[in-house]
């Protein structure tokens, strides 16, 4: 068996040369401008967040302050006004049922009524009868189903259906200083002097009441009438 030999001095010199530390790399000193730019890049996210906070704060301060809710007006005082207005009510089929026009109007929230000056109204009932009315002023509910007309009241009622002789019906004109119309002409009344004209026929009275259910027109007080005879049928 052979005895191991100690390493030679040449191999020790080779290992020492391998483990010899490498010379330190020489670096160029960082310029001041580069150092400042690097710090700015490091802090850029913080700067952006700060700018966003400042911009948001300025926007909030610049917005107008929200108005405080105004107290509701008393029930007997108008809560809104209208000028040169038109209010329309349609049925589910889209057919115009009532229309109220006026030069000026206001709304009372207590009883939900509309007061109108220089009223012009239109109404269509289920049988196709059209009623147009004018008055200096009026008081109506918001649906136009309960209307009181005051001063220089004039109502024209037109029935498109022919009369019993197959002839077109002559429009009926009613004039008074006051008229109360309920539920789209189903009930019409007045306790003031009234004049009714249909063609050449004229009736004057001190009051009137008409009910659509029984189609009865009653003229009250001292009634004066001028009725023209019907033309003879050929």
C-alpha positions as CSV (number, residue, x, y, z in Angstrom):
1,X,0.0,0.0,0.0
2,X,1.4,3.4,-0.9
3,X,1.5,6.2,1.6
4,X,-0.3,9.5,0.5
5,X,2.0,12.3,-0.3
6,X,1.6,15.8,1.1
7,X,0.6,18.4,-1.4
8,X,3.3,20.2,-3.1
9,X,4.1,23.9,-2.6
10,X,3.1,24.5,-6.3
11,X,-0.5,23.4,-5.7
12,X,-0.6,25.7,-2.6
13,X,0.5,28.6,-4.7
14,X,-2.2,27.8,-7.3
15,X,-5.0,27.7,-4.6
16,X,-3.8,31.0,-3.1
17,X,-3.9,32.6,-6.5
18,X,-7.5,31.4,-7.0
19,X,-8.7,32.8,-3.6
20,X,-7.0,36.1,-4.1
21,X,-9.6,38.8,-3.8
22,X,-10.5,40.7,-7.0
23,X,-9.5,44.3,-7.1
24,X,-12.4,46.7,-6.2
25,X,-14.3,48.1,-9.2
26,X,-13.8,51.7,-9.7
27,X,-17.2,53.8,-9.9
28,X,-17.9,57.3,-11.2
29,X,-19.1,59.6,-8.4
30,X,-22.9,60.3,-8.7
31,X,-23.6,63.8,-9.9
32,X,-25.8,66.1,-7.8
33,X,-28.4,66.4,-10.5
34,X,-28.7,62.7,-10.9
35,X,-29.1,62.3,-7.1
36,X,-31.9,64.9,-7.0
37,X,-33.8,63.3,-9.9
38,X,-33.5,59.9,-8.3
39,X,-35.0,61.3,-5.1
40,X,-37.8,62.9,-7.0
41,X,-38.6,59.6,-8.7
42,X,-38.6,57.8,-5.3
43,X,-41.1,60.4,-3.9
44,X,-43.3,60.8,-7.1
45,X,-46.2,58.6,-5.8
46,X,-46.3,60.6,-2.6
47,X,-46.4,63.9,-4.6
48,X,-49.2,62.6,-6.9
49,X,-51.3,61.6,-3.9
50,X,-50.7,65.0,-2.3
51,X,-51.7,66.8,-5.5
52,X,-54.9,64.7,-5.7
53,X,-55.8,65.6,-2.2
54,X,-55.2,69.3,-2.8
55,X,-57.2,69.3,-6.0
56,X,-60.1,67.4,-4.3
57,X,-60.1,69.9,-1.4
58,X,-60.2,72.8,-3.8
59,X,-63.1,71.3,-5.8
60,X,-65.2,70.7,-2.7
61,X,-64.6,74.2,-1.4
62,X,-65.4,75.7,-4.8
63,X,-68.8,73.9,-5.2
64,X,-71.8,76.0,-4.2
65,X,-73.4,75.1,-0.9
66,X,-76.6,73.0,-1.1
67,X,-79.7,75.1,-0.4
68,X,-81.5,74.2,2.8
69,X,-85.0,72.7,2.3
70,X,-87.5,75.5,2.2
71,X,-90.4,75.3,4.5
72,X,-93.7,74.4,2.9
73,X,-96.0,77.4,2.4
74,X,-99.2,77.7,4.4
75,X,-102.1,75.7,2.9
76,X,-104.0,78.8,1.9
77,X,-101.1,80.5,0.1
78,X,-100.0,79.5,-3.4
79,X,-97.0,77.2,-3.7
80,X,-96.4,77.9,-7.4
81,X,-97.6,80.3,-10.1
82,X,-98.3,79.9,-13.8
83,X,-98.3,82.3,-16.7
84,X,-99.8,81.7,-20.2
85,X,-100.2,78.0,-19.2
86,X,-102.1,75.0,-20.4
87,X,-103.1,71.9,-18.3
88,X,-104.3,68.8,-20.1
89,X,-105.8,65.5,-18.9
90,X,-105.8,62.4,-21.1
91,X,-107.6,59.1,-20.7
92,X,-105.7,55.7,-20.8
93,X,-106.2,55.6,-24.6
94,X,-104.4,58.9,-25.0
95,X,-107.5,60.9,-25.9
96,X,-107.6,64.4,-24.6
97,X,-110.4,64.7,-22.0
98,X,-110.0,68.1,-20.5
99,X,-107.8,71.1,-21.1
100,X,-107.5,74.4,-19.1
101,X,-105.7,77.4,-20.4
102,X,-105.2,80.7,-18.7
103,X,-103.3,84.0,-18.8
104,X,-102.3,83.6,-15.1
105,X,-102.9,81.0,-12.4
106,X,-101.7,79.7,-9.1
107,X,-102.1,76.5,-7.0
108,X,-103.3,76.3,-3.4
109,X,-101.8,73.2,-1.8
110,X,-104.4,73.0,1.1
111,X,-107.3,71.9,-1.1
112,X,-105.3,71.2,-4.3
113,X,-107.1,73.8,-6.4
114,X,-106.0,75.9,-9.3
115,X,-107.1,79.5,-9.7
116,X,-107.1,80.9,-13.2
117,X,-107.5,84.3,-14.8
118,X,-108.9,84.6,-18.4
119,X,-109.9,80.9,-18.5
120,X,-110.4,78.9,-21.6
121,X,-111.4,75.3,-21.2
122,X,-112.2,72.2,-23.3
123,X,-113.9,69.0,-22.2
124,X,-114.9,65.8,-24.0
125,X,-117.4,63.4,-22.4
126,X,-118.0,59.7,-23.0
127,X,-120.6,60.3,-25.7
128,X,-118.4,62.6,-27.7
129,X,-120.0,65.9,-26.6
130,X,-117.5,68.7,-26.7
131,X,-117.9,71.6,-24.2
132,X,-115.8,74.8,-24.5
133,X,-116.0,77.5,-21.8
134,X,-114.5,80.9,-21.2
135,X,-114.6,83.1,-18.1
136,X,-112.7,86.0,-16.5
137,X,-111.6,83.7,-13.7
138,X,-112.2,80.2,-12.3
139,X,-111.4,77.9,-9.5
140,X,-110.8,74.2,-10.3
141,X,-109.5,71.1,-8.8
142,X,-106.2,69.7,-10.2
143,X,-108.1,67.1,-12.3
144,X,-110.5,69.6,-14.0
145,X,-113.5,67.7,-12.7
146,X,-114.9,70.4,-10.4
147,X,-114.8,73.9,-11.9
148,X,-116.4,77.1,-10.8
149,X,-116.5,79.9,-13.4
150,X,-116.9,83.6,-12.5
151,X,-117.7,86.7,-14.5
152,X,-118.6,86.8,-18.3
153,X,-119.1,83.0,-18.4
154,X,-119.8,81.6,-21.8
155,X,-120.2,77.9,-22.5
156,X,-120.7,76.3,-25.9
157,X,-121.9,72.7,-26.0
158,X,-121.6,70.8,-29.3
159,X,-123.2,67.4,-29.7
160,X,-121.9,65.6,-32.9
161,X,-124.8,63.1,-32.9
162,X,-127.8,64.0,-35.2
163,X,-131.2,64.9,-33.8
164,X,-134.2,62.6,-34.0
165,X,-134.8,63.9,-37.6
166,X,-131.3,63.0,-38.6
167,X,-130.3,66.6,-38.8
168,X,-127.1,68.1,-37.3
169,X,-127.6,69.5,-33.8
170,X,-127.3,73.2,-33.3
171,X,-124.7,74.1,-30.6
172,X,-126.2,75.2,-27.2
173,X,-124.7,78.4,-25.8
174,X,-125.1,79.3,-22.1
175,X,-124.2,82.7,-20.6
176,X,-124.1,83.8,-17.0
177,X,-121.9,85.4,-14.3
178,X,-121.4,82.2,-12.5
179,X,-121.4,78.5,-13.4
180,X,-120.5,75.3,-11.4
181,X,-119.5,72.3,-13.5
182,X,-119.0,69.0,-11.8
183,X,-117.4,65.8,-13.2
184,X,-117.1,66.8,-16.8
185,X,-120.6,68.3,-17.3
186,X,-122.5,65.6,-15.6
187,X,-123.9,68.3,-13.3
188,X,-124.1,72.0,-14.2
189,X,-125.7,74.6,-12.1
190,X,-125.9,78.4,-11.3
191,X,-127.9,80.5,-9.0
192,X,-127.3,83.7,-11.1
193,X,-129.3,85.0,-14.1
194,X,-128.7,82.8,-17.1
195,X,-129.3,83.0,-20.8
196,X,-129.5,79.9,-23.0
197,X,-129.4,80.1,-26.8
198,X,-129.8,77.3,-29.3
199,X,-130.1,78.6,-32.8
200,X,-133.0,81.1,-32.8
201,X,-134.4,79.7,-29.5
202,X,-133.6,81.8,-26.4
203,X,-134.4,81.1,-22.7
204,X,-133.8,83.5,-19.8
205,X,-134.0,82.6,-16.2
206,X,-132.7,83.4,-12.7
207,X,-131.0,80.0,-12.2
208,X,-130.2,76.7,-13.9
209,X,-129.5,73.1,-13.1
210,X,-128.7,70.3,-15.6
211,X,-128.1,66.6,-14.8
212,X,-126.6,64.4,-17.4
213,X,-128.0,61.2,-15.9
214,X,-131.6,62.0,-16.7
215,X,-130.8,64.7,-19.3
216,X,-133.1,67.2,-17.6
217,X,-132.5,70.9,-17.8
218,X,-134.3,73.0,-15.2
219,X,-134.4,76.8,-15.4
220,X,-135.5,78.5,-12.2
221,X,-137.1,81.8,-11.3
222,X,-139.0,84.0,-13.7
223,X,-138.4,82.3,-17.0
224,X,-138.8,84.0,-20.4
225,X,-138.5,82.0,-23.5
226,X,-138.6,82.7,-27.2
227,X,-139.0,79.4,-29.1
228,X,-139.2,79.4,-32.9
229,X,-141.5,76.8,-34.5
230,X,-139.7,73.8,-36.1
231,X,-139.6,73.9,-39.9
232,X,-142.1,71.7,-41.6
233,X,-140.7,68.5,-42.9
234,X,-140.9,68.0,-46.6
